[in-house]
Amino acid sequence: MSILITGSAGFIGSALCLKLLDRGDEVVGIDNHNDYYDPTIKELRLKRYLEHKNYIHLRIDLKDQEAIKKTFLNYKPQIVVNLAAQAGVRYSIENPLAYINSNIVGFTHILEGCRNHNVKHLVYASSSSVYGANTQMPFSVHDNVDHPLSLYAASKKSNELMAHSYSHLYNLPTTGLRFFTVYGPWGRPDMALFKFTKAILEGKPIDVYNHGKHKRDFTYIDDIVEGIIRVIDKPSLSNENWDSKMPDPGTSKAPWKLFNIGRNQPVELMDYISALEKALDKKAKMNMKPLQPGDVQDTYADVGDLVKNFEYKPRTEVEVGVANFVEWYLKYTKNKK
C-alpha cells in the first residue's frame, strides 16, 4: 500500500514510518524540519529509515501549495496520514500565526490533495486539547467540544470540522485521532518527560505546574502507533443511524469519524515524576508553580469506540513506558557526545 505521512521526522511520524515499512508498505514522508525544537533529533530519527528501499523523503512545508500538489501528482498515495502540525499549547499563545499557517492552511492543502487524487482514506492527528473547558470525565468523542482553551486546541478542532466538510462534499473517508499525552523513546525535547529527565540528571530543579496536582492520560508511543495502523486499515463509514435532530459529535452521515487514543487511566503528575525518579534512581528538585494559561486541569480518554471498532486499547503502564524512555535517553545522550 502507498502511504503519504506528513510530519515523518516527528515523534509519532517517525515511529509510524518504521512500523509501516516493516510490514511492507511504500511510504512517502513529508517534513519541513523546522526548529521549533532542536532539529538534530529529527535528523537522527529519520536516519533510521531514510535509506529504506520503500521510503522517499521530501523536505517541504505543508503551507507550500505547489509542493503539496506535486507530491500528490507524482506519488499518488492511496492513504494519507497527516501528523504534521505546529505543536505546543503554550507556544500557541505567543506565536498564533504559526498555528494558522501549519494547522489550518497546511491542512487545507492536504484535504485538496486527497479529494483531487482519489485518496481512499485520510487519517489525521487531532488532540485531547480539544476538550478544553470540559470537565465531565472520561472525555468522549460524543461530547460537545466548543470551548477550547488555546489556539492550538482551536486549530485541532478546526481540522475536525474541515475534514467533515470534505467527507460530506466529496465522500472522502476521514478519521480524526485525538491523541492523549504521548511519551516514549525519541520523544520531543520540549515535552515534560524529556525536560524533567535532563534536569534531574544535571541536578537542576524542574518546574512542576499546578503543584503537580493535575492528571494526564499518558499514552506510550508504541500504543499510539498501533492504534493509528488499525485505523489506517479501516476507512470511516457513514453512520446510517445518525440523527440530525440529535446530532452525534463523534460520527456523521458522511464517512467521517473521531476516536480517542489514550491509556484510559489518568495519572497524577507527581506519580509520573515518581516513576521517572525510580527509573533514574535519583530524586527530583522541584519548583512548584500554578497551572499555566491554556492548560487543562485533567485528561481522561474514553476509548470505548476504539475498542468497539478495532478491538484495541492502549495497555503500556506508565512505569514501564517511563523506564523504556530513560533507557533510550541514556543511550541517546551518550551517543551524541
C-alpha positions, 0 to 999 in steps of 0.5 A, spaced: 500 500 500 502 507 498 502 511 504 503 519 504 505 521 512 506 528 513 510 530 519 515 523 518 521 526 522 516 527 528 515 523 534 509 519 532 511 520 524 517 517 525 515 511 529 509 510 524 514 510 518 518 504 521 512 500 523 509 501 516 515 499 512 516 493 516 510 490 514 511 492 507 508 498 505 511 504 500 511 510 504 512 517 502 514 522 508 513 529 508 517 534 513 519 541 513 524 540 519 523 546 522 526 548 529 521 549 533 525 544 537 532 542 536 532 539 529 538 534 530 533 529 533 529 529 527 535 528 523 537 522 527 530 519 527 529 519 520 536 516 519 533 510 521 529 509 515 531 514 510 535 509 506 529 504 506 528 501 499 520 503 500 521 510 503 522 517 499 523 523 503 521 530 501 523 536 505 517 541 504 512 545 508 505 543 508 503 551 507 507 550 500 501 549 495 505 547 489 509 542 493 503 539 496 500 538 489 506 535 486 507 530 491 500 528 490 501 528 482 507 524 482 506 519 488 499 518 488 498 515 495 492 511 496 492 513 504 494 519 507 496 520 514 497 527 516 501 528 523 504 534 521 502 540 525 505 546 529 505 543 536 505 546 543 499 549 547 503 554 550 507 556 544 500 557 541 499 563 545 505 567 543 506 565 536 498 564 533 500 565 526 504 559 526 498 555 528 494 558 522 499 557 517 501 549 519 494 547 522 489 550 518 492 552 511 497 546 511 491 542 512 487 545 507 492 543 502 492 536 504 484 535 504 485 538 496 490 533 495 486 527 497 479 529 494 483 531 487 487 524 487 482 519 489 485 518 496 481 512 499 482 514 506 485 520 510 487 519 517 489 525 521 492 527 528 487 531 532 488 532 540 485 531 547 486 539 547 480 539 544 476 538 550 478 544 553 473 547 558 470 540 559 470 537 565 465 531 565 470 525 565 472 520 561 472 525 555 468 522 549 468 523 542 460 524 543 461 530 547 460 537 545 467 540 544 466 548 543 470 551 548 477 550 547 482 553 551 488 555 546 489 556 539 492 550 538 486 546 541 482 551 536 486 549 530 485 541 532 478 542 532 478 546 526 481 540 522 475 536 525 470 540 522 474 541 515 475 534 514 467 533 515 466 538 510 470 534 505 467 527 507 460 530 506 462 534 499 466 529 496 465 522 500 472 522 502 473 517 508 476 521 514 478 519 521 480 524 526 485 521 532 485 525 538 491 523 541 492 523 549 499 525 552 504 521 548 511 519 551 516 514 549 523 513 546 525 519 541 520 523 544 520 531 543 525 535 547 520 540 549 515 535 552 515 534 560 518 527 560 524 529 556 525 536 560 524 533 567 529 527 565 535 532 563 534 536 569 534 531 574 540 528 571 544 535 571 541 536 578 537 542 576 530 543 579 524 542 574 518 546 574 512 542 576 505 546 574 499 546 578 503 543 584 503 537 580 496 536 582 493 535 575 492 528 571 494 526 564 492 520 560 499 518 558 499 514 552 506 510 550 508 511 543 508 504 541 500 504 543 499 510 539 502 507 533 498 501 533 492 504 534 493 509 528 495 502 523 488 499 525 485 505 523 489 506 517 486 499 515 479 501 516 476 507 512 470 511 516 463 509 514 457 513 514 453 512 520 446 510 517 443 511 524 445 518 525 440 523 527 440 530 525 435 532 530 440 529 535 446 530 532 452 525 534 459 529 535 463 523 534 460 520 527 456 523 521 452 521 515 458 522 511 464 517 512 467 521 517 469 519 524 473 521 531 476 516 536 480 517 542 487 514 543 489 514 550 491 509 556 484 510 559 487 511 566 489 518 568 495 519 572 497 524 577 503 528 575 507 527 581 506 519 580 509 520 573 515 524 576 515 518 581 516 513 576 521 517 572 525 518 579 525 510 580 527 509 573 533 514 574 534 512 581 535 519 583 530 524 586 527 530 583 528 538 585 522 541 584 519 548 583 512 548 584 508 553 580 500 554 578 497 551 572 499 555 566 494 559 561 491 554 556 492 548 560 487 543 562 486 541 569 485 533 567 485 528 561 481 522 561 480 518 554 474 514 553 476 509 548 470 505 548 469 506 540 476 504 539 475 498 542 468 497 539 471 498 532 478 495 532 478 491 538 484 495 541 486 499 547 492 502 549 495 497 555 503 500 556 503 502 564 506 508 565 512 505 569 514 501 564 513 506 558 517 511 563 523 506 564 523 504 556 524 512 555 530 513 560 533 507 557 533 510 550 535 517 553 541 514 556 543 511 550 541 517 546 545 522 550 551 518 550 551 517 543 551 524 541 557 526 545 
